Amino acid sequence: MIFCLGELVIIVLFAVYLLTTAKSERWTKPQNVMRLSIFALIFVAIVIFIPLYFAYRNCKKLQ
């Protein structure tokens, strides 16, 4: 029960962080997107990792 609550808190904090920094210039750099996607894969969920992977791939194409 406590583990599930802790995981829910991590997911909510992660989502708040993503939404508040969505317009930031830092997300145009592939290195920052890769760090975030690795964090999502390890600590959050595979469901969140998938769109971050596509964002990383598009970011690499732009540069």
CHARMM internal coordinates of N, CA and C (Angstrom, degrees):
IC EDIT
DIST 1 N 1 CA 1.4532
DIST 1 CA 1 C 1.5279
ANGL 1 N 1 CA 1 C 110.88
DIST 1 C 2 N 1.3211
ANGL 1 CA 1 C 2 N 116.81
DIHE 1 N 1 CA 1 C 2 N -46.42
DIST 2 N 2 CA 1.4640
ANGL 1 C 2 N 2 CA 120.25
DIHE 1 CA 1 C 2 N 2 CA -179.04
DIST 2 CA 2 C 1.5246
ANGL 2 N 2 CA 2 C 110.16
DIHE 1 C 2 N 2 CA 2 C -69.68
DIST 2 C 3 N 1.3321
ANGL 2 CA 2 C 3 N 117.30
DIHE 2 N 2 CA 2 C 3 N -35.84
DIST 3 N 3 CA 1.4624
ANGL 2 C 3 N 3 CA 120.51
DIHE 2 CA 2 C 3 N 3 CA 177.94
DIST 3 CA 3 C 1.5258
ANGL 3 N 3 CA 3 C 110.54
DIHE 2 C 3 N 3 CA 3 C -61.79
DIST 3 C 4 N 1.3283
ANGL 3 CA 3 C 4 N 116.56
DIHE 3 N 3 CA 3 C 4 N -43.90
DIST 4 N 4 CA 1.4693
ANGL 3 C 4 N 4 CA 120.64
DIHE 3 CA 3 C 4 N 4 CA 179.67
DIST 4 CA 4 C 1.5211
ANGL 4 N 4 CA 4 C 111.07
DIHE 3 C 4 N 4 CA 4 C -64.86
DIST 4 C 5 N 1.3104
ANGL 4 CA 4 C 5 N 116.81
DIHE 4 N 4 CA 4 C 5 N -38.52
DIST 5 N 5 CA 1.4564
ANGL 4 C 5 N 5 CA 120.67
DIHE 4 CA 4 C 5 N 5 CA 178.25
DIST 5 CA 5 C 1.5277
ANGL 5 N 5 CA 5 C 110.60
DIHE 4 C 5 N 5 CA 5 C -66.38
DIST 5 C 6 N 1.3248
ANGL 5 CA 5 C 6 N 116.81
DIHE 5 N 5 CA 5 C 6 N -40.56
DIST 6 N 6 CA 1.4612
ANGL 5 C 6 N 6 CA 120.99
DIHE 5 CA 5 C 6 N 6 CA 177.03
DIST 6 CA 6 C 1.5159
ANGL 6 N 6 CA 6 C 112.01
DIHE 5 C 6 N 6 CA 6 C -63.65
DIST 6 C 7 N 1.3194
ANGL 6 CA 6 C 7 N 115.95
DIHE 6 N 6 CA 6 C 7 N -41.41
DIST 7 N 7 CA 1.4599
ANGL 6 C 7 N 7 CA 119.85
DIHE 6 CA 6 C 7 N 7 CA 178.58
DIST 7 CA 7 C 1.5277
ANGL 7 N 7 CA 7 C 111.00
DIHE 6 C 7 N 7 CA 7 C -65.70
DIST 7 C 8 N 1.3102
ANGL 7 CA 7 C 8 N 116.83
DIHE 7 N 7 CA 7 C 8 N -38.44
DIST 8 N 8 CA 1.4575
ANGL 7 C 8 N 8 CA 120.93
DIHE 7 CA 7 C 8 N 8 CA 177.46
DIST 8 CA 8 C 1.5257
ANGL 8 N 8 CA 8 C 111.00
DIHE 7 C 8 N 8 CA 8 C -63.79
DIST 8 C 9 N 1.3089
ANGL 8 CA 8 C 9 N 117.51
DIHE 8 N 8 CA 8 C 9 N -40.13
DIST 9 N 9 CA 1.4648
ANGL 8 C 9 N 9 CA 121.53
DIHE 8 CA 8 C 9 N 9 CA 177.90
DIST 9 CA 9 C 1.5273
ANGL 9 N 9 CA 9 C 110.22
DIHE 8 C 9 N 9 CA 9 C -63.48
DIST 9 C 10 N 1.3302
ANGL 9 CA 9 C 10 N 117.67
DIHE 9 N 9 CA 9 C 10 N -43.14
DIST 10 N 10 CA 1.4665
ANGL 9 C 10 N 10 CA 121.35
DIHE 9 CA 9 C 10 N 10 CA 178.70
DIST 10 CA 10 C 1.5267
ANGL 10 N 10 CA 10 C 110.66
DIHE 9 C 10 N 10 CA 10 C -61.89
DIST 10 C 11 N 1.3135
ANGL 10 CA 10 C 11 N 117.42
DIHE 10 N 10 CA 10 C 11 N -43.25
DIST 11 N 11 CA 1.4653
ANGL 10 C 11 N 11 CA 121.07
DIHE 10 CA 10 C 11 N 11 CA -179.74
DIST 11 CA 11 C 1.5273
ANGL 11 N 11 CA 11 C 111.10
DIHE 10 C 11 N 11 CA 11 C -64.50
DIST 11 C 12 N 1.3211
ANGL 11 CA 11 C 12 N 116.81
DIHE 11 N 11 CA 11 C 12 N -42.72
DIST 12 N 12 CA 1.4643
ANGL 11 C 12 N 12 CA 120.15
DIHE 11 CA 11 C 12 N 12 CA 179.96
DIST 12 CA 12 C 1.5260
ANGL 12 N 12 CA 12 C 110.60
DIHE 11 C 12 N 12 CA 12 C -65.51
DIST 12 C 13 N 1.3214
ANGL 12 CA 12 C 13 N 117.74
DIHE 12 N 12 CA 12 C 13 N -44.51
DIST 13 N 13 CA 1.4642
ANGL 12 C 13 N 13 CA 120.67
DIHE 12 CA 12 C 13 N 13 CA 178.67
DIST 13 CA 13 C 1.5251
ANGL 13 N 13 CA 13 C 111.29
DIHE 12 C 13 N 13 CA 13 C -63.25
DIST 13 C 14 N 1.3183
ANGL 13 CA 13 C 14 N 116.77
DIHE 13 N 13 CA 13 C 14 N -39.47
DIST 14 N 14 CA 1.4624
ANGL 13 C 14 N 14 CA 121.64
DIHE 13 CA 13 C 14 N 14 CA 178.04
DIST 14 CA 14 C 1.5293
ANGL 14 N 14 CA 14 C 110.45
DIHE 13 C 14 N 14 CA 14 C -63.29
DIST 14 C 15 N 1.3219
ANGL 14 CA 14 C 15 N 116.82
DIHE 14 N 14 CA 14 C 15 N -43.99
DIST 15 N 15 CA 1.4629
ANGL 14 C 15 N 15 CA 120.72
DIHE 14 CA 14 C 15 N 15 CA 179.25
DIST 15 CA 15 C 1.5272
ANGL 15 N 15 CA 15 C 111.46
DIHE 14 C 15 N 15 CA 15 C -64.77
DIST 15 C 16 N 1.3123
ANGL 15 CA 15 C 16 N 117.17
DIHE 15 N 15 CA 15 C 16 N -40.95
DIST 16 N 16 CA 1.4664
ANGL 15 C 16 N 16 CA 120.83
DIHE 15 CA 15 C 16 N 16 CA 178.11
DIST 16 CA 16 C 1.5233
ANGL 16 N 16 CA 16 C 110.09
DIHE 15 C 16 N 16 CA 16 C -63.15
DIST 16 C 17 N 1.3215
ANGL 16 CA 16 C 17 N 116.93
DIHE 16 N 16 CA 16 C 17 N -42.33
DIST 17 N 17 CA 1.4674
ANGL 16 C 17 N 17 CA 121.10
DIHE 16 CA 16 C 17 N 17 CA 178.35
DIST 17 CA 17 C 1.5260
ANGL 17 N 17 CA 17 C 110.91
DIHE 16 C 17 N 17 CA 17 C -61.21
DIST 17 C 18 N 1.3215
ANGL 17 CA 17 C 18 N 116.62
DIHE 17 N 17 CA 17 C 18 N -45.62
DIST 18 N 18 CA 1.4673
ANGL 17 C 18 N 18 CA 120.02
DIHE 17 CA 17 C 18 N 18 CA 180.00
DIST 18 CA 18 C 1.5235
ANGL 18 N 18 CA 18 C 111.76
DIHE 17 C 18 N 18 CA 18 C -63.20
DIST 18 C 19 N 1.3076
ANGL 18 CA 18 C 19 N 116.55
DIHE 18 N 18 CA 18 C 19 N -43.26
DIST 19 N 19 CA 1.4616
ANGL 18 C 19 N 19 CA 119.55
DIHE 18 CA 18 C 19 N 19 CA -177.53
DIST 19 CA 19 C 1.5212
ANGL 19 N 19 CA 19 C 112.70
DIHE 18 C 19 N 19 CA 19 C -70.26
DIST 19 C 20 N 1.3191
ANGL 19 CA 19 C 20 N 117.93
DIHE 19 N 19 CA 19 C 20 N -34.31
DIST 20 N 20 CA 1.4621
ANGL 19 C 20 N 20 CA 119.42
DIHE 19 CA 19 C 20 N 20 CA -178.80
DIST 20 CA 20 C 1.5236
ANGL 20 N 20 CA 20 C 112.58
DIHE 19 C 20 N 20 CA 20 C -77.74
DIST 20 C 21 N 1.3196
ANGL 20 CA 20 C 21 N 118.07
DIHE 20 N 20 CA 20 C 21 N -23.22
DIST 21 N 21 CA 1.4620
ANGL 20 C 21 N 21 CA 120.47
DIHE 20 CA 20 C 21 N 21 CA -178.97
DIST 21 CA 21 C 1.5278
ANGL 21 N 21 CA 21 C 112.47
DIHE 20 C 21 N 21 CA 21 C -109.81
DIST 21 C 22 N 1.3094
ANGL 21 CA 21 C 22 N 117.84
DIHE 21 N 21 CA 21 C 22 N 16.72
DIST 22 N 22 CA 1.4672
ANGL 21 C 22 N 22 CA 121.21
DIHE 21 CA 21 C 22 N 22 CA -174.49
DIST 22 CA 22 C 1.5249
ANGL 22 N 22 CA 22 C 112.93
DIHE 21 C 22 N 22 CA 22 C -63.41
DIST 22 C 23 N 1.3053
ANGL 22 CA 22 C 23 N 118.48
DIHE 22 N 22 CA 22 C 23 N -33.99
DIST 23 N 23 CA 1.4679
ANGL 22 C 23 N 23 CA 121.85
DIHE 22 CA 22 C 23 N 23 CA -177.90
DIST 23 CA 23 C 1.5245
ANGL 23 N 23 CA 23 C 112.69
DIHE 22 C 23 N 23 CA 23 C -90.45
DIST 23 C 24 N 1.3007
ANGL 23 CA 23 C 24 N 117.42
DIHE 23 N 23 CA 23 C 24 N 4.54
DIST 24 N 24 CA 1.4604
ANGL 23 C 24 N 24 CA 121.81
DIHE 23 CA 23 C 24 N 24 CA -176.64
DIST 24 CA 24 C 1.5293
ANGL 24 N 24 CA 24 C 111.13
DIHE 23 C 24 N 24 CA 24 C -72.42
DIST 24 C 25 N 1.3168
ANGL 24 CA 24 C 25 N 115.45
DIHE 24 N 24 CA 24 C 25 N 150.95
DIST 25 N 25 CA 1.4667
ANGL 24 C 25 N 25 CA 121.57
DIHE 24 CA 24 C 25 N 25 CA 178.65
DIST 25 CA 25 C 1.5293
ANGL 25 N 25 CA 25 C 112.19
DIHE 24 C 25 N 25 CA 25 C -69.11
DIST 25 C 26 N 1.3100
ANGL 25 CA 25 C 26 N 117.14
DIHE 25 N 25 CA 25 C 26 N -21.28
DIST 26 N 26 CA 1.4668
ANGL 25 C 26 N 26 CA 119.37
DIHE 25 CA 25 C 26 N 26 CA -176.03
DIST 26 CA 26 C 1.5230
ANGL 26 N 26 CA 26 C 112.97
DIHE 25 C 26 N 26 CA 26 C -64.53
DIST 26 C 27 N 1.3314
ANGL 26 CA 26 C 27 N 118.06
DIHE 26 N 26 CA 26 C 27 N -22.91
DIST 27 N 27 CA 1.4573
ANGL 26 C 27 N 27 CA 120.19
DIHE 26 CA 26 C 27 N 27 CA -177.98
DIST 27 CA 27 C 1.5209
ANGL 27 N 27 CA 27 C 112.66
DIHE 26 C 27 N 27 CA 27 C -83.63
DIST 27 C 28 N 1.3309
ANGL 27 CA 27 C 28 N 117.59
DIHE 27 N 27 CA 27 C 28 N 4.36
DIST 28 N 28 CA 1.4623
ANGL 27 C 28 N 28 CA 119.89
DIHE 27 CA 27 C 28 N 28 CA 173.18
DIST 28 CA 28 C 1.5223
ANGL 28 N 28 CA 28 C 111.07
DIHE 27 C 28 N 28 CA 28 C -91.25
DIST 28 C 29 N 1.3187
ANGL 28 CA 28 C 29 N 117.60
DIHE 28 N 28 CA 28 C 29 N -5.08
DIST 29 N 29 CA 1.4615
ANGL 28 C 29 N 29 CA 122.38
DIHE 28 CA 28 C 29 N 29 CA 178.47
DIST 29 CA 29 C 1.5281
ANGL 29 N 29 CA 29 C 109.61
DIHE 28 C 29 N 29 CA 29 C -97.51
DIST 29 C 30 N 1.3292
ANGL 29 CA 29 C 30 N 117.50
DIHE 29 N 29 CA 29 C 30 N 124.38
DIST 30 N 30 CA 1.4635
ANGL 29 C 30 N 30 CA 120.61
DIHE 29 CA 29 C 30 N 30 CA -177.78
DIST 30 CA 30 C 1.5290
ANGL 30 N 30 CA 30 C 113.60
DIHE 29 C 30 N 30 CA 30 C -58.82
DIST 30 C 31 N 1.3106
ANGL 30 CA 30 C 31 N 117.76
DIHE 30 N 30 CA 30 C 31 N -33.82
DIST 31 N 31 CA 1.4653
ANGL 30 C 31 N 31 CA 120.71
DIHE 30 CA 30 C 31 N 31 CA -178.09
DIST 31 CA 31 C 1.5336
ANGL 31 N 31 CA 31 C 110.96
DIHE 30 C 31 N 31 CA 31 C -62.68
DIST 31 C 32 N 1.3198
ANGL 31 CA 31 C 32 N 117.18
DIHE 31 N 31 CA 31 C 32 N -41.42
DIST 32 N 32 CA 1.4638
ANGL 31 C 32 N 32 CA 120.38
DIHE 31 CA 31 C 32 N 32 CA 179.87
DIST 32 CA 32 C 1.5249
ANGL 32 N 32 CA 32 C 111.73
DIHE 31 C 32 N 32 CA 32 C -68.72
DIST 32 C 33 N 1.3261
ANGL 32 CA 32 C 33 N 116.71
DIHE 32 N 32 CA 32 C 33 N -38.26
DIST 33 N 33 CA 1.4593
ANGL 32 C 33 N 33 CA 120.30
DIHE 32 CA 32 C 33 N 33 CA 178.46
DIST 33 CA 33 C 1.5237
ANGL 33 N 33 CA 33 C 109.75
DIHE 32 C 33 N 33 CA 33 C -66.72
DIST 33 C 34 N 1.3298
ANGL 33 CA 33 C 34 N 118.00
DIHE 33 N 33 CA 33 C 34 N -37.99
DIST 34 N 34 CA 1.4589
ANGL 33 C 34 N 34 CA 120.69
DIHE 33 CA 33 C 34 N 34 CA 178.87
DIST 34 CA 34 C 1.5294
ANGL 34 N 34 CA 34 C 110.87
DIHE 33 C 34 N 34 CA 34 C -65.44
DIST 34 C 35 N 1.3239
ANGL 34 CA 34 C 35 N 117.56
DIHE 34 N 34 CA 34 C 35 N -41.79
DIST 35 N 35 CA 1.4726
ANGL 34 C 35 N 35 CA 120.20
DIHE 34 CA 34 C 35 N 35 CA 177.12
DIST 35 CA 35 C 1.5224
ANGL 35 N 35 CA 35 C 111.12
DIHE 34 C 35 N 35 CA 35 C -59.24
DIST 35 C 36 N 1.3071
ANGL 35 CA 35 C 36 N 115.67
DIHE 35 N 35 CA 35 C 36 N -44.11
DIST 36 N 36 CA 1.4547
ANGL 35 C 36 N 36 CA 120.27
DIHE 35 CA 35 C 36 N 36 CA -179.11
DIST 36 CA 36 C 1.5231
ANGL 36 N 36 CA 36 C 111.12
DIHE 35 C 36 N 36 CA 36 C -66.10
DIST 36 C 37 N 1.3237
ANGL 36 CA 36 C 37 N 117.43
DIHE 36 N 36 CA 36 C 37 N -39.76
DIST 37 N 37 CA 1.4582
ANGL 36 C 37 N 37 CA 119.56
DIHE 36 CA 36 C 37 N 37 CA -179.77
DIST 37 CA 37 C 1.5213
ANGL 37 N 37 CA 37 C 111.71
DIHE 36 C 37 N 37 CA 37 C -69.37
DIST 37 C 38 N 1.3273
ANGL 37 CA 37 C 38 N 118.44
DIHE 37 N 37 CA 37 C 38 N -35.21
DIST 38 N 38 CA 1.4659
ANGL 37 C 38 N 38 CA 120.53
DIHE 37 CA 37 C 38 N 38 CA 175.65
DIST 38 CA 38 C 1.5239
ANGL 38 N 38 CA 38 C 110.09
DIHE 37 C 38 N 38 CA 38 C -65.84
DIST 38 C 39 N 1.3313
ANGL 38 CA 38 C 39 N 117.11
DIHE 38 N 38 CA 38 C 39 N -42.30
DIST 39 N 39 CA 1.4653
ANGL 38 C 39 N 39 CA 120.37
DIHE 38 CA 38 C 39 N 39 CA 176.26
DIST 39 CA 39 C 1.5251
ANGL 39 N 39 CA 39 C 110.63
DIHE 38 C 39 N 39 CA 39 C -59.69
DIST 39 C 40 N 1.3356
ANGL 39 CA 39 C 40 N 116.30
DIHE 39 N 39 CA 39 C 40 N -43.31
DIST 40 N 40 CA 1.4645
ANGL 39 C 40 N 40 CA 120.12
DIHE 39 CA 39 C 40 N 40 CA -179.97
DIST 40 CA 40 C 1.5181
ANGL 40 N 40 CA 40 C 111.15
DIHE 39 C 40 N 40 CA 40 C -64.72
DIST 40 C 41 N 1.3052
ANGL 40 CA 40 C 41 N 117.42
DIHE 40 N 40 CA 40 C 41 N -39.58
DIST 41 N 41 CA 1.4593
ANGL 40 C 41 N 41 CA 120.99
DIHE 40 CA 40 C 41 N 41 CA -179.38
DIST 41 CA 41 C 1.5189
ANGL 41 N 41 CA 41 C 111.18
DIHE 40 C 41 N 41 CA 41 C -65.30
DIST 41 C 42 N 1.3225
ANGL 41 CA 41 C 42 N 117.46
DIHE 41 N 41 CA 41 C 42 N -40.76
DIST 42 N 42 CA 1.4618
ANGL 41 C 42 N 42 CA 121.11
DIHE 41 CA 41 C 42 N 42 CA -176.60
DIST 42 CA 42 C 1.5266
ANGL 42 N 42 CA 42 C 112.17
DIHE 41 C 42 N 42 CA 42 C -80.23
DIST 42 C 43 N 1.3249
ANGL 42 CA 42 C 43 N 117.32
DIHE 42 N 42 CA 42 C 43 N -47.19
DIST 43 N 43 CA 1.4583
ANGL 42 C 43 N 43 CA 120.19
DIHE 42 CA 42 C 43 N 43 CA -169.09
DIST 43 CA 43 C 1.5271
ANGL 43 N 43 CA 43 C 115.28
DIHE 42 C 43 N 43 CA 43 C -103.84
DIST 43 C 44 N 1.3134
ANGL 43 CA 43 C 44 N 118.59
DIHE 43 N 43 CA 43 C 44 N -23.34
DIST 44 N 44 CA 1.4626
ANGL 43 C 44 N 44 CA 118.41
DIHE 43 CA 43 C 44 N 44 CA -172.15
DIST 44 CA 44 C 1.5267
ANGL 44 N 44 CA 44 C 110.16
DIHE 43 C 44 N 44 CA 44 C -106.25
DIST 44 C 45 N 1.3248
ANGL 44 CA 44 C 45 N 117.80
DIHE 44 N 44 CA 44 C 45 N -85.35
DIST 45 N 45 CA 1.4613
ANGL 44 C 45 N 45 CA 119.71
DIHE 44 CA 44 C 45 N 45 CA -177.87
DIST 45 CA 45 C 1.5223
ANGL 45 N 45 CA 45 C 109.82
DIHE 44 C 45 N 45 CA 45 C -166.72
DIST 45 C 46 N 1.3102
ANGL 45 CA 45 C 46 N 115.10
DIHE 45 N 45 CA 45 C 46 N 154.42
DIST 46 N 46 CA 1.4628
ANGL 45 C 46 N 46 CA 120.82
DIHE 45 CA 45 C 46 N 46 CA 178.46
DIST 46 CA 46 C 1.5297
ANGL 46 N 46 CA 46 C 110.29
DIHE 45 C 46 N 46 CA 46 C -67.10
DIST 46 C 47 N 1.3256
ANGL 46 CA 46 C 47 N 117.64
DIHE 46 N 46 CA 46 C 47 N -28.43
DIST 47 N 47 CA 1.4639
ANGL 46 C 47 N 47 CA 121.71
DIHE 46 CA 46 C 47 N 47 CA -179.06
DIST 47 CA 47 C 1.5295
ANGL 47 N 47 CA 47 C 110.76
DIHE 46 C 47 N 47 CA 47 C -63.71
DIST 47 C 48 N 1.3114
ANGL 47 CA 47 C 48 N 117.64
DIHE 47 N 47 CA 47 C 48 N -35.33
DIST 48 N 48 CA 1.4601
ANGL 47 C 48 N 48 CA 121.51
DIHE 47 CA 47 C 48 N 48 CA 178.58
DIST 48 CA 48 C 1.5260
ANGL 48 N 48 CA 48 C 110.65
DIHE 47 C 48 N 48 CA 48 C -79.92
DIST 48 C 49 N 1.3231
ANGL 48 CA 48 C 49 N 117.44
DIHE 48 N 48 CA 48 C 49 N -27.90
DIST 49 N 49 CA 1.4608
ANGL 48 C 49 N 49 CA 121.34
DIHE 48 CA 48 C 49 N 49 CA -179.77
DIST 49 CA 49 C 1.5264
ANGL 49 N 49 CA 49 C 111.82
DIHE 48 C 49 N 49 CA 49 C -65.98
DIST 49 C 50 N 1.3067
ANGL 49 CA 49 C 50 N 118.02
DIHE 49 N 49 CA 49 C 50 N -35.85
DIST 50 N 50 CA 1.4675
ANGL 49 C 50 N 50 CA 121.83
DIHE 49 CA 49 C 50 N 50 CA -174.10
DIST 50 CA 50 C 1.5360
ANGL 50 N 50 CA 50 C 112.29
DIHE 49 C 50 N 50 CA 50 C -60.80
DIST 50 C 51 N 1.3462
ANGL 50 CA 50 C 51 N 120.57
DIHE 50 N 50 CA 50 C 51 N -52.47
DIST 51 N 51 CA 1.4713
ANGL 50 C 51 N 51 CA 117.90
DIHE 50 CA 50 C 51 N 51 CA 177.83
DIST 51 CA 51 C 1.5203
ANGL 51 N 51 CA 51 C 113.20
DIHE 50 C 51 N 51 CA 51 C -66.13
DIST 51 C 52 N 1.3352
ANGL 51 CA 51 C 52 N 117.34
DIHE 51 N 51 CA 51 C 52 N -30.29
DIST 52 N 52 CA 1.4593
ANGL 51 C 52 N 52 CA 119.44
DIHE 51 CA 51 C 52 N 52 CA 176.98
DIST 52 CA 52 C 1.5226
ANGL 52 N 52 CA 52 C 110.98
DIHE 51 C 52 N 52 CA 52 C -66.95
DIST 52 C 53 N 1.3188
ANGL 52 CA 52 C 53 N 117.71
DIHE 52 N 52 CA 52 C 53 N -34.06
DIST 53 N 53 CA 1.4604
ANGL 52 C 53 N 53 CA 120.99
DIHE 52 CA 52 C 53 N 53 CA 176.16
DIST 53 CA 53 C 1.5317
ANGL 53 N 53 CA 53 C 110.42
DIHE 52 C 53 N 53 CA 53 C -63.54
DIST 53 C 54 N 1.3294
ANGL 53 CA 53 C 54 N 116.67
DIHE 53 N 53 CA 53 C 54 N -43.69
DIST 54 N 54 CA 1.4645
ANGL 53 C 54 N 54 CA 119.82
DIHE 53 CA 53 C 54 N 54 CA 178.71
DIST 54 CA 54 C 1.5246
ANGL 54 N 54 CA 54 C 111.14
DIHE 53 C 54 N 54 CA 54 C -65.62
DIST 54 C 55 N 1.3278
ANGL 54 CA 54 C 55 N 117.15
DIHE 54 N 54 CA 54 C 55 N -36.40
DIST 55 N 55 CA 1.4673
ANGL 54 C 55 N 55 CA 120.37
DIHE 54 CA 54 C 55 N 55 CA 176.42
DIST 55 CA 55 C 1.5221
ANGL 55 N 55 CA 55 C 110.37
DIHE 54 C 55 N 55 CA 55 C -64.90
DIST 55 C 56 N 1.3263
ANGL 55 CA 55 C 56 N 117.40
DIHE 55 N 55 CA 55 C 56 N -40.36
DIST 56 N 56 CA 1.4645
ANGL 55 C 56 N 56 CA 121.38
DIHE 55 CA 55 C 56 N 56 CA 178.04
DIST 56 CA 56 C 1.5239
ANGL 56 N 56 CA 56 C 110.42
DIHE 55 C 56 N 56 CA 56 C -62.96
DIST 56 C 57 N 1.3135
ANGL 56 CA 56 C 57 N 116.01
DIHE 56 N 56 CA 56 C 57 N -44.06
DIST 57 N 57 CA 1.4637
ANGL 56 C 57 N 57 CA 120.39
DIHE 56 CA 56 C 57 N 57 CA -179.34
DIST 57 CA 57 C 1.5292
ANGL 57 N 57 CA 57 C 111.13
DIHE 56 C 57 N 57 CA 57 C -63.19
DIST 57 C 58 N 1.3230
ANGL 57 CA 57 C 58 N 117.39
DIHE 57 N 57 CA 57 C 58 N -42.43
DIST 58 N 58 CA 1.4645
ANGL 57 C 58 N 58 CA 120.60
DIHE 57 CA 57 C 58 N 58 CA 177.95
DIST 58 CA 58 C 1.5168
ANGL 58 N 58 CA 58 C 111.61
DIHE 57 C 58 N 58 CA 58 C -67.88
DIST 58 C 59 N 1.3129
ANGL 58 CA 58 C 59 N 116.72
DIHE 58 N 58 CA 58 C 59 N -35.12
DIST 59 N 59 CA 1.4626
ANGL 58 C 59 N 59 CA 121.14
DIHE 58 CA 58 C 59 N 59 CA 178.92
DIST 59 CA 59 C 1.5317
ANGL 59 N 59 CA 59 C 110.17
DIHE 58 C 59 N 59 CA 59 C -65.65
DIST 59 C 60 N 1.3231
ANGL 59 CA 59 C 60 N 117.07
DIHE 59 N 59 CA 59 C 60 N -39.11
DIST 60 N 60 CA 1.4678
ANGL 59 C 60 N 60 CA 120.88
DIHE 59 CA 59 C 60 N 60 CA 177.77
DIST 60 CA 60 C 1.5278
ANGL 60 N 60 CA 60 C 110.90
DIHE 59 C 60 N 60 CA 60 C -66.02
DIST 60 C 61 N 1.3292
ANGL 60 CA 60 C 61 N 117.56
DIHE 60 N 60 CA 60 C 61 N -36.71
DIST 61 N 61 CA 1.4613
ANGL 60 C 61 N 61 CA 120.85
DIHE 60 CA 60 C 61 N 61 CA 179.42
DIST 61 CA 61 C 1.5227
ANGL 61 N 61 CA 61 C 111.61
DIHE 60 C 61 N 61 CA 61 C -66.45
DIST 61 C 62 N 1.3386
ANGL 61 CA 61 C 62 N 116.65
DIHE 61 N 61 CA 61 C 62 N -35.33
DIST 62 N 62 CA 1.4604
ANGL 61 C 62 N 62 CA 120.32
DIHE 61 CA 61 C 62 N 62 CA -178.98
DIST 62 CA 62 C 1.5189
ANGL 62 N 62 CA 62 C 112.08
DIHE 61 C 62 N 62 CA 62 C -70.00
DIST 62 C 63 N 1.3053
ANGL 62 CA 62 C 63 N 117.12
DIHE 62 N 62 CA 62 C 63 N -26.51
DIST 63 N 63 CA 1.4585
ANGL 62 C 63 N 63 CA 119.71
DIHE 62 CA 62 C 63 N 63 CA -177.31
DIST 63 CA 63 C 1.4656
ANGL 63 N 63 CA 63 C 108.67
DIHE 62 C 63 N 63 CA 63 C -100.19
END
COOR INIT
IC SEED 1 N 1 CA 1 C
IC BUILD
